[in-house]
Amino acid sequence: MKLQSVLRCVLLVFGLATLAGCAAPVPSGLWQEESDVQQLFESGQLLPDHTYYYLGSFAAPDSVIAVSNQFTLRSRVWAQIDMTEARLNGWLQWWRTERYGACDYHGGRIIAPDGRQAGVWYSQNVFNIIHLPEPGVIEVYKPHSYAGRTCGEPRDESSR
């Protein structure tokens, strides 16, 4: 009786491991910090053939991305915006006056798993997850700072 129980457990574990192995991994890209992209955003220059999205307040967003029109963004967190130079310059004015220490803005590239540039980003938060669940569709998650925190988020002192 014990031997049958052990065999059933082994078969169950083997079966679950086999099923888990059948799930195809989603190709991952990169959220790569680069100073030339930061300078591009800070110059107020818009990229042609890109669609812009933001996180946070419409008046003063926390993060902005421009996704190449070769890709479709799939997201529940990013809001699409019809970007103009006047709007970007208004945001830049706010960002320049509201910077505070460790929450400076950075810029970089969004790289698809095949190495193509899928877009650019400008954010206080320098870590992110990029997925390509199917050809031409990109998922860009909410960026984070060190230790998985969002820049400017208050610390929970009770967890110490």
CYANA upper distance limits for C-alpha pairs under 8 A (distance plus 0.5 A):
  1 MET  CA      5 SER  CA      7.00
  2 LYS  CA      6 VAL  CA      6.76
  3 LEU  CA      7 LEU  CA      6.61
  4 GLN  CA      8 ARG  CA      6.57
  5 SER  CA      9 CYS  CA      6.72
  6 VAL  CA     10 VAL  CA      6.69
  7 LEU  CA     11 LEU  CA      6.58
  8 ARG  CA     12 LEU  CA      6.49
  9 CYS  CA     13 VAL  CA      6.59
 10 VAL  CA     14 PHE  CA      6.53
 11 LEU  CA     15 GLY  CA      6.44
 12 LEU  CA     16 LEU  CA      6.65
 13 VAL  CA     17 ALA  CA      6.58
 14 PHE  CA     18 THR  CA      6.63
 15 GLY  CA     19 LEU  CA      6.75
 16 LEU  CA     20 ALA  CA      6.60
 17 ALA  CA     21 GLY  CA      6.66
 18 THR  CA     22 CYS  CA      6.94
 19 LEU  CA     23 ALA  CA      7.46
 26 VAL  CA    131 HIS  CA      6.91
 26 VAL  CA    132 LEU  CA      6.95
 26 VAL  CA    133 PRO  CA      5.96
 27 PRO  CA    113 PRO  CA      6.40
 27 PRO  CA    131 HIS  CA      6.29
 27 PRO  CA    132 LEU  CA      6.00
 27 PRO  CA    133 PRO  CA      7.24
 28 SER  CA    112 ALA  CA      7.70
 28 SER  CA    113 PRO  CA      5.84
 28 SER  CA    129 ILE  CA      7.96
 28 SER  CA    130 ILE  CA      6.06
 28 SER  CA    131 HIS  CA      4.99
 28 SER  CA    132 LEU  CA      6.78
 29 GLY  CA    110 ILE  CA      7.85
 29 GLY  CA    111 ILE  CA      5.84
 29 GLY  CA    112 ALA  CA      5.05
 29 GLY  CA    113 PRO  CA      4.78
 29 GLY  CA    114 ASP  CA      8.33
 29 GLY  CA    115 GLY  CA      8.29
 29 GLY  CA    129 ILE  CA      7.87
 29 GLY  CA    130 ILE  CA      5.37
 29 GLY  CA    131 HIS  CA      6.31
 29 GLY  CA    132 LEU  CA      7.81
 30 LEU  CA    109 ARG  CA      8.26
 30 LEU  CA    110 ILE  CA      6.27
 30 LEU  CA    111 ILE  CA      5.38
 30 LEU  CA    112 ALA  CA      7.19
 30 LEU  CA    113 PRO  CA      7.91
 30 LEU  CA    128 ASN  CA      8.22
 30 LEU  CA    129 ILE  CA      7.56
 30 LEU  CA    130 ILE  CA      6.44
 31 TRP  CA    108 GLY  CA      7.39
 31 TRP  CA    109 ARG  CA      6.52
 31 TRP  CA    110 ILE  CA      5.40
 31 TRP  CA    111 ILE  CA      7.01
 31 TRP  CA    126 VAL  CA      8.16
 31 TRP  CA    127 PHE  CA      7.15
 31 TRP  CA    128 ASN  CA      6.28
 31 TRP  CA    129 ILE  CA      7.48
 31 TRP  CA    130 ILE  CA      7.35
 32 GLN  CA    108 GLY  CA      5.78
 32 GLN  CA    109 ARG  CA      5.72
 32 GLN  CA    110 ILE  CA      6.90
 32 GLN  CA    111 ILE  CA      7.86
 33 GLU  CA    106 HIS  CA      7.54
 33 GLU  CA    107 GLY  CA      6.22
 33 GLU  CA    108 GLY  CA      4.52
 33 GLU  CA    109 ARG  CA      6.96
 33 GLU  CA    126 VAL  CA      7.49
 34 GLU  CA     38 GLN  CA      7.21
 34 GLU  CA    106 HIS  CA      8.46
 34 GLU  CA    107 GLY  CA      6.42
 34 GLU  CA    108 GLY  CA      4.93
 34 GLU  CA    109 ARG  CA      7.29
 35 SER  CA     39 GLN  CA      6.72
 35 SER  CA    106 HIS  CA      7.99
 35 SER  CA    107 GLY  CA      6.79
 35 SER  CA    108 GLY  CA      7.35
 36 ASP  CA     40 LEU  CA      6.66
 36 ASP  CA    107 GLY  CA      8.27
 36 ASP  CA    108 GLY  CA      8.21
 37 VAL  CA     41 PHE  CA      6.83
 37 VAL  CA    107 GLY  CA      5.74
 37 VAL  CA    108 GLY  CA      5.71
 37 VAL  CA    109 ARG  CA      7.52
 37 VAL  CA    120 VAL  CA      7.49
 37 VAL  CA    121 TRP  CA      8.20
 37 VAL  CA    122 TYR  CA      8.49
 38 GLN  CA     42 GLU  CA      6.66
 38 GLN  CA    106 HIS  CA      6.22
 38 GLN  CA    107 GLY  CA      4.43
 38 GLN  CA    108 GLY  CA      6.90
 38 GLN  CA    122 TYR  CA      7.08
 39 GLN  CA     43 SER  CA      6.50
 39 GLN  CA    107 GLY  CA      8.24
 40 LEU  CA     44 GLY  CA      7.33
 40 LEU  CA     45 GLN  CA      6.55
 41 PHE  CA     45 GLN  CA      6.66
 41 PHE  CA     46 LEU  CA      8.18
 41 PHE  CA    107 GLY  CA      7.98
 41 PHE  CA    122 TYR  CA      7.51
 42 GLU  CA     92 LEU  CA      7.24
 44 GLY  CA     85 GLU  CA      6.88
 44 GLY  CA     88 LEU  CA      6.62
 44 GLY  CA     89 ASN  CA      6.23
 44 GLY  CA     92 LEU  CA      8.04
 45 GLN  CA     85 GLU  CA      7.52
 46 LEU  CA     83 MET  CA      8.49
 46 LEU  CA     84 THR  CA      8.10
 46 LEU  CA     85 GLU  CA      7.20
 47 LEU  CA     66 ALA  CA      8.11
 49 ASP  CA     68 SER  CA      6.61
 49 ASP  CA     69 ASN  CA      6.05
 50 HIS  CA     66 ALA  CA      6.07
 50 HIS  CA     67 VAL  CA      5.66
 50 HIS  CA     68 SER  CA      4.85
 50 HIS  CA     69 ASN  CA      5.67
 50 HIS  CA    119 GLY  CA      8.01
 51 THR  CA     66 ALA  CA      5.85
 51 THR  CA     67 VAL  CA      5.75
 51 THR  CA     68 SER  CA      6.97
 51 THR  CA     69 ASN  CA      6.92
 51 THR  CA     80 GLN  CA      7.93
 51 THR  CA     81 ILE  CA      8.20
 51 THR  CA     82 ASP  CA      8.22
 51 THR  CA     83 MET  CA      8.47
 52 TYR  CA     64 VAL  CA      7.60
 52 TYR  CA     65 ILE  CA      6.20
 52 TYR  CA     66 ALA  CA      4.83
 52 TYR  CA     67 VAL  CA      6.89
 52 TYR  CA     80 GLN  CA      6.42
 52 TYR  CA     81 ILE  CA      6.13
 52 TYR  CA     82 ASP  CA      7.35
 52 TYR  CA     83 MET  CA      6.71
 53 TYR  CA     64 VAL  CA      6.20
 53 TYR  CA     65 ILE  CA      5.81
 53 TYR  CA     66 ALA  CA      6.87
 53 TYR  CA     67 VAL  CA      8.48
 53 TYR  CA     78 TRP  CA      6.21
 53 TYR  CA     79 ALA  CA      5.66
 53 TYR  CA     80 GLN  CA      4.75
 53 TYR  CA     81 ILE  CA      6.01
 54 TYR  CA     58 PHE  CA      8.24
 54 TYR  CA     61 PRO  CA      6.67
 54 TYR  CA     62 ASP  CA      7.95
 54 TYR  CA     63 SER  CA      6.07
 54 TYR  CA     64 VAL  CA      4.85
 54 TYR  CA     65 ILE  CA      6.84
 54 TYR  CA     78 TRP  CA      6.03
 54 TYR  CA     79 ALA  CA      5.88
 54 TYR  CA     80 GLN  CA      7.13
 54 TYR  CA     81 ILE  CA      7.73
 55 LEU  CA     61 PRO  CA      6.06
 55 LEU  CA     62 ASP  CA      6.17
 55 LEU  CA     63 SER  CA      5.72
 55 LEU  CA     64 VAL  CA      7.05
 55 LEU  CA     77 VAL  CA      7.43
 55 LEU  CA     78 TRP  CA      5.99
 55 LEU  CA     79 ALA  CA      7.02
 55 LEU  CA    142 LYS  CA      8.45
 56 GLY  CA     60 ALA  CA      7.72
 56 GLY  CA     61 PRO  CA      5.08
 56 GLY  CA     62 ASP  CA      5.75
 56 GLY  CA     63 SER  CA      7.66
 57 SER  CA     61 PRO  CA      5.14
 57 SER  CA     62 ASP  CA      7.70
 59 ALA  CA     91 TRP  CA      7.55
 60 ALA  CA     91 TRP  CA      6.32
 60 ALA  CA     94 TRP  CA      7.07
 60 ALA  CA     95 TRP  CA      7.93
 61 PRO  CA     91 TRP  CA      8.01
 62 ASP  CA    123 SER  CA      6.65
 62 ASP  CA    124 GLN  CA      7.23
 63 SER  CA    121 TRP  CA      7.85
 63 SER  CA    122 TYR  CA      6.23
 63 SER  CA    123 SER  CA      4.78
 63 SER  CA    124 GLN  CA      7.38
 63 SER  CA    125 ASN  CA      8.30
 64 VAL  CA    121 TRP  CA      6.20
 64 VAL  CA    122 TYR  CA      5.75
 64 VAL  CA    123 SER  CA      6.90
 65 ILE  CA    119 GLY  CA      7.52
 65 ILE  CA    120 VAL  CA      6.12
 65 ILE  CA    121 TRP  CA      4.78
 65 ILE  CA    122 TYR  CA      6.89
 66 ALA  CA    119 GLY  CA      5.82
 66 ALA  CA    120 VAL  CA      5.83
 66 ALA  CA    121 TRP  CA      6.94
 67 VAL  CA     71 PHE  CA      7.37
 67 VAL  CA     72 THR  CA      8.38
 67 VAL  CA     73 LEU  CA      7.81
 67 VAL  CA    118 ALA  CA      6.38
 67 VAL  CA    119 GLY  CA      4.71
 67 VAL  CA    120 VAL  CA      7.16
 68 SER  CA    117 GLN  CA      8.44
 68 SER  CA    118 ALA  CA      5.90
 68 SER  CA    119 GLY  CA      5.72
 70 GLN  CA    118 ALA  CA      8.11
 70 GLN  CA    136 GLY  CA      7.16
 71 PHE  CA    118 ALA  CA      7.32
 71 PHE  CA    136 GLY  CA      5.22
 71 PHE  CA    137 VAL  CA      6.00
 71 PHE  CA    138 ILE  CA      6.88
 72 THR  CA    136 GLY  CA      6.65
 72 THR  CA    137 VAL  CA      5.29
 72 THR  CA    138 ILE  CA      6.57
 73 LEU  CA    137 VAL  CA      6.47
 73 LEU  CA    138 ILE  CA      5.55
 73 LEU  CA    139 GLU  CA      6.34
 73 LEU  CA    140 VAL  CA      7.89
 74 ARG  CA    137 VAL  CA      7.13
 74 ARG  CA    138 ILE  CA      6.54
 74 ARG  CA    139 GLU  CA      5.66
 74 ARG  CA    140 VAL  CA      8.11
 75 SER  CA    139 GLU  CA      6.60
 75 SER  CA    140 VAL  CA      7.37
 75 SER  CA    141 TYR  CA      7.92
 77 VAL  CA    141 TYR  CA      7.94
 77 VAL  CA    142 LYS  CA      7.35
 78 TRP  CA    142 LYS  CA      8.43
 83 MET  CA     87 ARG  CA      6.99
 83 MET  CA     88 LEU  CA      7.44
 84 THR  CA     88 LEU  CA      6.76
 85 GLU  CA     89 ASN  CA      6.47
 86 ALA  CA     90 GLY  CA      6.63
 87 ARG  CA     91 TRP  CA      6.80
 88 LEU  CA     92 LEU  CA      6.62
 89 ASN  CA     93 GLN  CA      6.65
 90 GLY  CA     94 TRP  CA      6.97
 91 TRP  CA     95 TRP  CA      6.59
 92 LEU  CA     96 ARG  CA      6.51
 93 GLN  CA     97 THR  CA      6.94
 94 TRP  CA     98 GLU  CA      6.56
 95 TRP  CA     99 ARG  CA      6.54
 95 TRP  CA    105 TYR  CA      8.42
 99 ARG  CA    103 CYS  CA      7.00
 99 ARG  CA    104 ASP  CA      6.19
 99 ARG  CA    105 TYR  CA      8.25
100 TYR  CA    104 ASP  CA      6.98
102 ALA  CA    151 CYS  CA      8.24
103 CYS  CA    124 GLN  CA      5.85
103 CYS  CA    125 ASN  CA      8.21
103 CYS  CA    151 CYS  CA      6.27
103 CYS  CA    152 GLY  CA      7.04
104 ASP  CA    124 GLN  CA      6.06
105 TYR  CA    122 TYR  CA      7.04
105 TYR  CA    123 SER  CA      5.58
105 TYR  CA    124 GLN  CA      4.79
105 TYR  CA    125 ASN  CA      8.04
106 HIS  CA    122 TYR  CA      6.07
106 HIS  CA    123 SER  CA      5.94
106 HIS  CA    124 GLN  CA      6.47
106 HIS  CA    125 ASN  CA      8.04
106 HIS  CA    126 VAL  CA      7.58
107 GLY  CA    120 VAL  CA      7.82
107 GLY  CA    121 TRP  CA      5.88
107 GLY  CA    122 TYR  CA      4.78
107 GLY  CA    123 SER  CA      6.90
108 GLY  CA    120 VAL  CA      6.11
108 GLY  CA    121 TRP  CA      5.81
108 GLY  CA    122 TYR  CA      7.19
109 ARG  CA    117 GLN  CA      7.23
109 ARG  CA    118 ALA  CA      8.16
109 ARG  CA    119 GLY  CA      6.44
109 ARG  CA    120 VAL  CA      4.79
109 ARG  CA    121 TRP  CA      6.62
110 ILE  CA    117 GLN  CA      6.45
110 ILE  CA    118 ALA  CA      5.87
110 ILE  CA    119 GLY  CA      5.38
110 ILE  CA    120 VAL  CA      5.77
110 ILE  CA    121 TRP  CA      7.42
110 ILE  CA    130 ILE  CA      8.17
111 ILE  CA    115 GLY  CA      6.32
111 ILE  CA    116 ARG  CA      6.26
111 ILE  CA    117 GLN  CA      5.12
111 ILE  CA    118 ALA  CA      5.91
111 ILE  CA    119 GLY  CA      7.59
112 ALA  CA    116 ARG  CA      5.86
112 ALA  CA    117 GLN  CA      6.63
112 ALA  CA    118 ALA  CA      6.19
112 ALA  CA    130 ILE  CA      8.07
112 ALA  CA    131 HIS  CA      8.18
112 ALA  CA    132 LEU  CA      7.53
112 ALA  CA    138 ILE  CA      8.32
113 PRO  CA    131 HIS  CA      8.21
113 PRO  CA    132 LEU  CA      7.59
123 SER  CA    143 PRO  CA      8.40
124 GLN  CA    145 SER  CA      8.01
124 GLN  CA    151 CYS  CA      6.65
125 ASN  CA    143 PRO  CA      6.01
125 ASN  CA    144 HIS  CA      5.30
125 ASN  CA    145 SER  CA      5.02
125 ASN  CA    150 THR  CA      6.99
125 ASN  CA    151 CYS  CA      6.42
126 VAL  CA    143 PRO  CA      7.08
126 VAL  CA    144 HIS  CA      6.72
126 VAL  CA    145 SER  CA      6.09
126 VAL  CA    146 TYR  CA      8.42
127 PHE  CA    143 PRO  CA      6.00
127 PHE  CA    144 HIS  CA      5.64
127 PHE  CA    145 SER  CA      6.41
127 PHE  CA    146 TYR  CA      8.02
128 ASN  CA    140 VAL  CA      7.95
128 ASN  CA    141 TYR  CA      6.76
128 ASN  CA    142 LYS  CA      7.19
128 ASN  CA    143 PRO  CA      5.09
128 ASN  CA    144 HIS  CA      6.75
129 ILE  CA    140 VAL  CA      6.77
129 ILE  CA    141 TYR  CA      6.12
129 ILE  CA    142 LYS  CA      8.45
129 ILE  CA    143 PRO  CA      8.05
130 ILE  CA    138 ILE  CA      7.65
130 ILE  CA    139 GLU  CA      6.19
130 ILE  CA    140 VAL  CA      5.40
130 ILE  CA    141 TYR  CA      7.08
131 HIS  CA    138 ILE  CA      6.29
131 HIS  CA    139 GLU  CA      5.52
131 HIS  CA    140 VAL  CA      7.25
132 LEU  CA    136 GLY  CA      7.94
132 LEU  CA    137 VAL  CA      6.26
132 LEU  CA    138 ILE  CA      5.12
132 LEU  CA    139 GLU  CA      6.69
133 PRO  CA    137 VAL  CA      6.91
133 PRO  CA    138 ILE  CA      7.26
133 PRO  CA    139 GLU  CA      7.97
134 GLU  CA    138 ILE  CA      8.21
143 PRO  CA    150 THR  CA      7.84
144 HIS  CA    148 GLY  CA      5.95
144 HIS  CA    149 ARG  CA      5.97
144 HIS  CA    150 THR  CA      5.24
144 HIS  CA    151 CYS  CA      7.42
145 SER  CA    149 ARG  CA      5.67
145 SER  CA    150 THR  CA      5.73
145 SER  CA    151 CYS  CA      6.03
146 TYR  CA    150 THR  CA      8.46
149 ARG  CA    153 GLU  CA      7.36
